[in-house]
């Protein structure tokens, strides 16, 4: 082997080592970029699923609140009906007392206020 062949072989070997290091560095950076891109894609694709879960939870809460509101309205109607019936009954008893010349007791302040204001 000649001197020039030996120098070329050494330079070629050193060049191959540098090329290998450069390729390894580039591969490492590419792997990191790929991992970051994969994570970003996962975050983006998880967004609609999270929104769908939030929407389902919101719909569930909304349905439950509507049921509670309906039950409360029905209870309120029932109580109003009961109060009206009771007021009519007390009015009839008061009329019977007056017809028999019995003075009925004065109504409580809250009833008197309602009779004056309607509230």
trRosetta pair geometry for C-beta under 8 A, 3 or more apart (Angstrom, degrees):
i j d omega theta_ij theta_ji phi_ij phi_ji
1 5 4.8 -124 -169 87 86 129
1 6 5.6 103 135 -58 118 89
1 9 7.9 -15 -172 -11 139 144
2 5 4.6 97 54 6 77 103
2 6 7.0 -139 97 -5 41 87
3 6 5.7 -57 -152 35 32 112
3 7 6.4 30 152 -18 67 104
4 7 5.7 -51 -145 36 35 110
4 8 6.2 34 156 -17 66 106
5 8 5.8 -53 -146 39 30 111
5 9 6.2 34 152 -22 63 107
6 9 5.6 -54 -147 35 30 113
6 10 6.4 28 154 -17 65 105
7 10 5.8 -55 -148 37 31 109
7 11 6.2 28 155 -15 66 108
8 11 5.8 -54 -142 41 30 109
8 12 5.9 34 155 -22 64 109
9 12 5.6 -53 -144 38 27 114
9 13 6.3 29 154 -20 62 106
10 13 5.7 -53 -148 35 30 111
10 14 6.3 28 154 -16 65 105
11 14 5.7 -53 -145 40 31 109
11 15 6.0 35 153 -21 65 108
12 15 5.5 -54 -145 38 29 114
12 16 6.3 32 154 -22 63 104
13 16 5.6 -52 -149 33 31 112
13 17 6.6 32 152 -20 64 102
14 17 5.7 -52 -151 34 34 112
14 18 6.5 30 152 -14 66 105
15 18 5.8 -55 -147 40 32 108
15 19 6.1 33 153 -20 66 108
16 19 5.5 -53 -143 39 31 113
16 20 6.2 35 154 -22 64 105
17 20 5.7 -53 -149 35 29 113
17 21 6.5 29 152 -17 64 104
18 21 5.7 -52 -146 37 33 111
18 22 6.2 34 154 -19 66 107
19 22 5.6 -53 -145 39 30 112
19 23 6.2 31 154 -19 64 107
20 23 5.7 -55 -145 38 29 110
20 24 6.2 31 154 -21 64 106
21 24 5.7 -53 -146 36 30 112
21 25 6.3 30 155 -18 64 105
22 25 5.8 -54 -148 36 30 110
22 26 6.3 27 154 -16 64 108
23 26 5.7 -55 -145 40 30 110
23 27 6.1 33 154 -22 65 107
24 27 5.6 -54 -145 36 29 112
24 28 6.3 31 154 -21 64 105
25 28 5.7 -53 -148 34 30 112
25 29 6.4 26 154 -14 64 106
26 29 5.8 -55 -147 40 32 109
26 30 6.2 33 153 -20 65 108
27 30 5.6 -54 -145 38 30 112
27 31 6.3 33 154 -22 64 104
28 31 5.8 -52 -149 33 29 112
28 32 6.6 29 152 -17 62 104
29 32 5.7 -52 -148 36 33 111
29 33 6.3 32 153 -17 66 106
30 33 5.7 -54 -146 39 32 111
30 34 6.2 35 153 -21 65 106
31 34 5.6 -53 -146 37 30 113
31 35 6.3 33 154 -20 64 105
32 35 5.7 -53 -148 35 31 111
32 36 6.4 30 153 -18 64 106
33 36 5.7 -54 -147 38 32 111
33 37 6.2 32 154 -19 65 107
34 37 5.7 -55 -146 38 30 111
34 38 6.2 34 153 -22 64 105
35 38 5.6 -53 -147 34 30 113
35 39 6.5 30 153 -18 64 105
36 39 5.8 -54 -150 36 31 111
36 40 6.4 32 152 -19 65 106
37 40 5.6 -53 -146 37 32 112
37 41 6.3 34 154 -20 65 105
38 41 5.7 -53 -148 36 30 111
38 42 6.4 32 151 -21 63 105
39 42 5.6 -53 -149 34 32 113
39 43 6.5 34 152 -19 65 103
40 43 5.7 -52 -150 35 33 111
40 44 6.3 31 153 -17 65 106
41 44 5.7 -55 -146 38 32 111
41 45 6.1 24 158 -13 67 109
42 45 6.0 -57 -141 42 28 104
42 46 6.1 30 157 -23 64 109
43 46 5.8 -57 -145 35 28 111
43 47 6.9 47 152 -40 60 94
44 47 5.8 -37 -163 3 34 119
45 48 7.2 -49 -168 29 42 99
45 49 7.4 34 143 -8 64 111
46 49 5.5 -64 -157 44 47 114
46 50 5.9 48 149 -24 79 106
47 50 5.9 -58 -148 35 28 109
47 51 6.4 25 156 -16 64 106
48 51 5.5 -54 -145 39 35 112
48 52 6.2 38 154 -22 67 104
49 52 5.6 -51 -147 35 32 113
49 53 6.4 32 152 -18 64 103
50 53 5.6 -52 -148 37 33 111
50 54 6.3 35 151 -19 65 105
51 54 5.5 -52 -145 38 33 113
51 55 6.2 37 153 -22 65 105
52 55 5.6 -51 -145 35 31 113
52 56 6.4 33 153 -20 63 104
53 56 5.7 -52 -147 35 32 112
53 57 6.4 31 153 -17 64 105
54 57 5.7 -56 -149 38 31 110
54 58 6.2 32 152 -20 66 107
55 58 5.6 -53 -145 37 31 113
55 59 6.3 32 154 -20 65 105
56 59 5.7 -52 -146 36 30 111
56 60 6.4 33 153 -21 62 106
57 60 5.6 -54 -150 35 31 114
57 61 6.4 29 153 -16 65 105
58 61 5.8 -55 -148 38 31 109
58 62 6.1 33 153 -21 66 109
59 62 5.5 -53 -142 38 30 114
59 63 6.3 33 156 -21 64 105
60 63 5.9 -53 -148 34 28 110
60 64 6.4 26 154 -16 63 107
61 64 5.8 -57 -149 38 31 111
61 65 6.2 29 154 -17 66 108
62 65 5.8 -56 -146 38 29 109
62 66 6.3 30 155 -20 64 106
63 66 5.8 -54 -148 35 30 111
63 67 6.5 30 153 -19 64 104
64 67 5.8 -54 -151 35 32 111
64 68 6.4 31 151 -17 65 106
65 68 5.5 -52 -146 38 34 112
65 69 6.1 37 153 -21 66 105
66 69 5.5 -52 -145 37 32 113
66 70 6.3 35 154 -21 64 103
67 70 5.7 -52 -148 34 31 111
67 71 6.4 30 153 -17 64 106
68 71 5.7 -56 -148 38 31 111
68 72 6.2 32 153 -20 66 107
69 72 5.6 -53 -145 37 31 112
69 73 6.3 34 154 -21 65 104
70 73 5.7 -53 -148 35 31 112
70 74 6.4 30 153 -18 64 105
71 74 5.8 -54 -149 36 31 111
71 75 6.3 32 152 -18 64 107
72 75 5.6 -54 -147 38 32 112
72 76 6.2 34 153 -21 65 106
73 76 5.6 -54 -147 36 31 113
73 77 6.4 34 153 -20 64 103
74 77 5.7 -51 -150 34 32 112
74 78 6.4 33 151 -19 64 106
75 78 5.6 -54 -149 37 32 113
75 79 6.3 30 153 -17 66 106
76 79 5.7 -53 -144 38 31 109
76 80 6.3 34 155 -20 65 105
77 80 5.8 -54 -147 36 29 111
77 81 6.3 30 153 -19 63 107
78 81 5.7 -56 -151 36 29 113
78 82 6.4 30 151 -19 64 107
79 82 5.5 -53 -147 37 34 114
79 83 6.3 34 155 -20 67 104
80 83 5.8 -53 -146 36 31 109
80 84 6.3 30 155 -17 65 105
81 84 5.8 -54 -148 37 30 110
81 85 6.3 28 155 -17 64 108
82 85 5.8 -56 -146 38 29 110
82 86 6.1 28 156 -18 65 109
83 86 5.7 -55 -144 40 29 111
83 87 6.2 32 154 -21 65 106
84 87 5.7 -53 -145 36 30 111
84 88 6.4 31 154 -19 64 104
85 88 5.7 -53 -149 35 31 111
85 89 6.3 32 151 -20 64 107
86 89 5.5 -53 -147 37 32 114
86 90 6.3 31 155 -17 66 105
87 90 5.8 -52 -144 39 31 108
87 91 6.2 36 153 -22 63 107
88 91 5.5 -55 -151 36 30 115
88 92 6.5 32 151 -20 64 103
89 92 5.8 -52 -152 33 31 111
89 93 6.5 29 151 -16 64 104
90 93 5.6 -52 -147 38 35 112
90 94 6.2 38 152 -22 66 105
91 94 5.6 -53 -146 35 31 112
91 95 6.4 33 153 -20 64 104
92 95 5.6 -53 -149 35 32 112
92 96 6.5 32 152 -18 65 104
93 96 5.7 -53 -149 36 33 111
93 97 6.4 36 151 -22 65 103
93 104 7.7 112 118 -109 86 133
94 97 5.6 -51 -149 33 33 113
94 98 6.5 29 154 -15 65 105
94 104 4.7 -39 -130 -38 84 166
95 98 5.9 -56 -148 38 31 107
95 99 6.2 35 152 -23 65 107
96 99 5.5 -52 -145 35 32 114
96 100 6.5 16 158 -4 65 108
97 100 6.1 -69 -152 48 29 99
97 102 4.2 -86 -170 78 84 105
97 103 7.4 -35 145 93 114 3
97 104 4.7 106 87 -64 152 94
98 101 7.4 35 -173 -85 36 24
98 102 7.1 -100 -71 59 27 60
98 103 7.7 52 -99 -106 70 39
98 104 6.9 -53 -51 -14 84 102
106 112 7.5 4 168 -66 95 127
107 111 3.9 -100 163 89 125 128
107 112 5.2 158 84 -54 108 80
107 115 7.2 99 65 -14 157 137
108 111 5.0 91 57 9 77 103
108 112 7.1 -144 95 -5 38 90
109 112 5.5 -58 -145 40 33 113
109 113 6.2 37 156 -22 67 105
110 113 5.7 -51 -148 34 30 113
110 114 6.5 31 152 -19 63 104
111 114 5.7 -53 -149 36 33 111
111 115 6.3 35 151 -21 65 105
112 115 5.6 -52 -147 35 32 113
112 116 6.5 24 155 -14 64 107
113 116 5.9 -61 -149 40 30 106
113 117 5.9 -14 169 16 70 114
113 119 7.8 -58 141 74 95 73
114 117 6.7 -73 -127 55 23 82
114 118 6.8 62 -173 -110 59 13
114 119 6.8 -136 -120 71 64 30
